[in-house]
Amino acid sequence: MRRQLPALNALRSFEAVARLRSFNRAAVELGVTPAAVSHQVKVLEQQLGLSLLSRTSRLVEPTRAGAGLCAAVGEALDGIAVAVRRLAGRRIEDRLVISTSPSLAAKWLVPRLENFTRLHAEAEVRIDVSSDLAVFGGEGGIDLALRFGAGGYPGLVAEQLFNEMIFPVCSPRLLRRGPPLLEPADLREHTLIHYDWQAQGVVWPDWQSWLMAAGVTGVDTERGLHFTRSTLALQAAIDGQGVALGDSTLVADDLAARRLVQPLALSLEAPFGFAYHLVYPPAALEKPLARDFRDWLLAEAAKTKRRLDRRAAQARS
């Protein structure tokens, strides 16, 4: 039966003309020319062998047969429109947009993301990598954001994920090939890898402040490799090019996999309460998928924190 149905374009053109009583108005609604609409209606009438419209110089009226067909086609098109709107609404519910900084995305979130998507195979998860302020809400807008800061986000919920500590890290290969790195003063013989946090407007522990805390003098804290991305600085350390100051969260997986080691025990706390936070508007958790992601993320952060606490205790002993 369905194979005998007229073309949808012909049915749409006829329904618009019959409803609006005008070829011109139907053409405007459909975004085509009046001639194209007229052609589609003629094709439909020829296929059915019926006159569907009564044309006069000023009016277009549906015939008795046309009026019945117009009502049936209009009802069908309305049903299709409702179904499409429902699908669009469901798609928004199944879509999750997460904004995060490049470093946290690369070093922590993305390696764990499969654990979440495996639980939500139907979800469309989008990761928006940016250090800019997130624009929440709306179709295509951000649902949740992972941000590094002091936690002051007016009008938003901010849940702290980790307690950040800063300490030296290097490749195990660097320690094997020497020179020794058993105490802070040994850094005089090693290449220092720098990450310029001040470029982001944040005063962050650097080699000068770490060596000062360690009571070491006589080290040129400007020499070595300088990077404006923490991921590049850490990759240089993984490649054995020197010793970097690692952010505990960003190096957690590299330490666990022994791509990096912590050769010296001294750690500095992140200044001014700076830490990674999950940030979102209060209404965000009304979306079930966003609520599930929030719960999953906090659980993953707790696992990382426990691992870091165990490692810190081992480093102190």
C-alpha positions in Angstrom: 0.0 0.0 0.0 2.7 2.5 0.9 4.4 2.1 -2.4 1.3 3.5 -4.0 1.4 6.7 -2.0 2.1 10.0 -3.9 5.4 11.8 -3.4 5.6 13.7 -0.2 6.5 16.9 -1.9 3.3 16.8 -4.0 1.2 16.1 -0.9 2.9 18.9 1.1 2.4 21.4 -1.8 -1.3 20.4 -2.2 -2.0 20.6 1.6 -0.4 24.1 1.8 -2.4 25.4 -1.2 -5.7 23.9 0.1 -5.1 25.3 3.6 -3.9 28.7 2.6 -6.2 29.1 -0.4 -3.3 30.5 -2.4 -0.5 29.2 -4.6 1.6 32.3 -3.7 1.2 31.9 0.0 1.9 28.2 -0.2 5.1 29.0 -2.2 6.3 31.4 0.5 5.6 28.8 3.3 7.4 26.1 1.4 10.3 28.3 0.2 9.8 27.5 -3.5 8.2 29.3 -6.5 4.5 29.4 -7.2 5.2 27.5 -10.5 6.8 24.7 -8.6 3.8 24.4 -6.3 1.4 24.4 -9.2 3.5 21.7 -10.9 3.4 19.4 -7.8 -0.4 19.8 -7.5 -0.9 18.9 -11.1 1.3 15.8 -10.8 -0.8 14.8 -7.7 -4.1 15.3 -9.5 -2.9 13.4 -12.6 -1.7 10.5 -10.4 -5.0 10.3 -8.5 -7.2 11.1 -11.5 -9.1 13.6 -9.5 -9.6 17.4 -9.4 -8.5 18.5 -6.0 -8.7 22.3 -6.3 -11.2 24.6 -7.8 -9.3 27.5 -9.4 -10.9 30.9 -10.1 -9.2 34.2 -11.0 -9.2 35.3 -7.4 -9.7 32.1 -5.2 -8.4 28.6 -4.8 -10.8 26.3 -3.1 -10.5 22.6 -2.4 -13.0 20.3 -4.1 -15.0 17.8 -2.0 -12.3 15.2 -2.6 -9.6 17.8 -2.1 -11.0 18.8 1.3 -11.0 15.2 2.6 -7.4 14.7 1.3 -6.3 18.0 2.8 -7.6 17.1 6.3 -5.9 13.7 6.1 -2.5 15.0 4.9 -2.6 17.9 7.4 -3.2 15.4 10.3 -0.3 13.2 9.0 2.1 16.1 8.7 1.2 17.4 12.2 1.9 13.9 13.5 5.3 13.8 11.8 6.1 17.3 13.2 5.2 16.1 16.8 7.4 13.0 16.4 10.3 15.1 15.1 10.0 17.5 18.1 10.0 14.6 20.5 13.1 13.1 18.9 14.8 16.5 19.1 13.9 16.9 22.7 15.2 13.3 23.5 18.4 14.1 21.7 19.0 17.1 23.9 18.4 14.9 26.9 20.9 12.3 25.6 23.5 14.9 24.8 26.1 16.1 27.4 28.5 18.9 26.8 31.5 19.2 29.2 33.8 22.1 29.1 37.3 21.5 30.5 40.8 22.9 30.3 43.2 21.3 27.8 45.6 20.0 30.5 42.9 18.3 32.6 41.2 16.9 29.5 44.4 15.3 28.2 46.0 14.1 31.5 42.9 13.1 33.6 39.4 13.3 32.1 39.8 11.7 28.7 41.7 8.6 29.9 38.7 7.9 32.3 35.9 8.9 30.0 35.3 5.4 28.6 34.3 4.3 32.1 31.3 6.8 31.8 30.4 6.2 28.2 30.3 2.4 28.7 27.6 3.0 31.3 25.7 5.4 29.0 26.1 3.9 25.5 23.2 5.9 24.2 24.7 9.3 25.3 26.3 11.8 23.0 29.2 13.2 25.0 30.9 16.3 23.7 34.1 17.6 25.3 34.6 21.3 24.7 38.3 22.0 25.4 38.8 25.6 26.4 40.2 27.8 29.2 37.6 30.4 28.6 34.5 31.0 30.7 31.8 28.5 30.0 28.5 29.6 28.5 25.9 27.3 30.2 22.5 26.2 29.0 20.6 26.4 25.8 20.8 24.0 22.8 24.4 23.3 22.2 25.4 25.1 25.4 27.6 23.8 28.2 26.1 21.5 30.8 29.0 21.2 33.2 32.5 22.7 33.4 35.8 21.6 34.9 37.7 24.7 35.9 40.9 25.5 37.8 40.5 28.4 40.3 39.8 29.5 43.8 36.1 28.4 43.6 34.4 31.8 43.5 31.8 31.4 40.7 28.8 33.7 41.4 25.5 32.1 40.8 27.0 28.7 40.1 27.7 25.6 42.1 31.4 24.8 42.5 32.4 21.4 43.9 36.2 21.0 44.6 37.6 17.8 43.1 41.2 17.6 44.4 43.7 19.1 46.8 46.5 20.3 44.6 50.1 19.7 45.6 53.2 20.6 43.6 56.4 18.5 43.6 59.3 17.5 41.3 58.8 14.7 38.8 61.0 13.1 36.3 61.4 9.9 34.2 62.8 6.8 35.8 65.3 6.7 32.9 66.7 10.0 34.0 67.4 8.6 37.5 69.0 5.5 36.0 71.4 7.3 33.7 72.3 10.0 36.3 73.5 12.2 37.6 72.1 11.3 41.1 69.0 13.0 42.3 68.8 12.0 46.0 68.4 15.4 47.6 67.2 18.9 46.4 70.8 20.2 46.0 71.3 17.6 43.3 69.1 19.6 41.0 72.1 21.8 40.3 73.2 19.0 37.9 69.9 18.6 36.2 67.9 20.4 33.5 64.9 22.2 35.0 61.6 22.1 33.1 59.4 25.2 33.6 55.7 25.9 33.1 54.9 29.6 33.0 51.7 29.8 35.0 51.9 33.6 35.2 50.9 33.7 31.6 47.4 32.8 32.9 47.4 35.5 35.5 48.0 33.0 38.4 51.0 33.1 40.7 52.0 29.5 41.0 54.9 27.6 42.7 57.9 27.7 40.5 61.4 26.3 40.8 62.6 29.4 42.8 59.8 29.0 45.4 60.3 25.2 45.6 64.1 25.5 46.1 63.6 28.2 48.6 61.2 26.0 50.6 63.8 23.2 50.4 66.6 25.5 51.7 68.7 25.2 48.5 70.7 28.0 47.1 73.1 28.3 44.2 70.7 26.9 41.5 70.0 29.0 38.5 66.2 28.9 38.4 65.9 30.4 35.0 67.9 27.9 33.0 66.4 24.9 31.3 63.3 24.3 29.2 60.3 26.7 29.3 56.8 25.9 28.2 53.4 27.7 28.2 51.5 24.4 28.4 51.7 22.1 31.3 51.1 19.0 29.2 54.2 19.8 27.1 56.3 20.4 30.2 55.2 17.0 31.6 55.8 15.3 28.3 59.3 16.6 28.2 59.8 15.2 31.7 58.4 11.8 30.6 60.8 11.8 27.7 63.7 12.2 30.1 64.6 15.8 29.1 64.8 17.1 32.7 62.9 17.5 36.0 59.5 19.3 36.1 57.3 20.6 38.9 54.2 18.4 38.6 50.6 19.3 39.6 49.5 16.2 41.6 46.3 15.7 39.6 47.9 16.0 36.2 50.7 13.6 37.1 48.6 11.0 39.0 48.2 8.6 36.1 51.8 9.0 35.0 53.0 8.3 38.5 50.8 5.2 38.7 52.1 3.9 35.4 55.7 4.7 36.3 56.1 7.0 33.4 57.1 9.6 36.0 58.5 9.3 39.5 58.7 11.7 42.4 62.4 11.7 43.3 62.1 14.3 46.2 59.5 14.3 48.9 59.0 18.0 49.4 55.6 19.2 48.1 54.1 22.7 48.1 50.4 23.4 48.4 48.6 25.2 45.6 48.2 28.9 46.6 45.0 30.7 47.6 42.9 27.6 47.7 43.4 27.0 43.9 42.1 23.6 42.8 40.1 21.9 40.1 36.3 22.4 40.5 33.2 21.0 38.9 31.2 24.1 38.1 27.5 24.2 36.9 24.3 26.2 37.3 21.9 24.8 40.0 19.4 23.7 37.3 21.9 21.7 35.4 21.3 18.5 37.5 17.7 18.5 36.4 19.0 16.7 33.3 19.5 13.0 34.4 22.6 12.5 32.2 24.3 15.6 33.8 23.4 14.3 37.2 24.9 10.9 36.4 28.1 12.5 35.1 28.4 14.6 38.2 28.1 11.6 40.4 30.5 9.6 38.3 33.1 12.4 38.2 33.1 12.9 42.0 33.6 9.2 42.4 36.6 9.2 40.0 38.0 12.3 41.7 37.8 10.5 45.1 39.7 7.5 43.7 42.4 9.8 42.4 42.6 11.7 45.7 43.0 8.4 47.7 45.8 7.3 45.4 47.5 10.6 45.8 47.1 10.5 49.6 48.7 7.1 49.7 51.6 8.2 47.5 52.2 11.3 49.7 52.3 9.2 52.8 54.8 6.9 51.2 56.9 9.8 50.1 57.0 11.2 53.7 58.0 7.8 55.2 
